[in-house]
Amino acid sequence: LNNKRVIEQRIPADRLPKKLKLTTDTRQLYADGSDMTRLIFKIMDACGNPLPYVTKIIQFTIDGPAELIGENPYPLFGGQGALFVKAQTQTGKVVIQARAVDLPVEQVEIEII
């Protein structure tokens, strides 16, 4: 735009899965036994682009006063998926880890208040 670069996208030649990305809608839940958030996971290439045609089995572990709602292990089709994280009635830190064959372990933390 006006002879200046405004956007750039990098695409690796191999387009192989290199990373599992975890995100949540919020990093804080109330310890009321019913508050929840989505746990969204995507398979990414080396440049951080989503890979919508990847299939993998994702295994989750959770440590802390919360529970996962959904399939575990999760049969991932289409490169992305989601589960829910439900707070229990205790406060504390929740650590959720995701594992898939040939990808590094990824984790996300949620605070239960």
Number of C-alpha atoms within 10 A of each C-alpha: 6 5 5 6 7 7 6 6 8 9 12 12 7 8 14 13 20 16 21 23 19 18 15 18 10 12 13 18 22 17 20 15 15 13 16 22 18 16 19 15 20 20 27 22 17 16 13 17 17 20 18 13 11 16 15 18 14 19 16 18 14 17 12 18 20 28 18 19 14 11 13 13 14 16 14 19 13 15 18 21 15 18 17 16 23 22 28 20 16 15 17 17 16 21 16 21 17 20 18 19 10 10 14 13 15 16 17 16 18 21 19 23 14
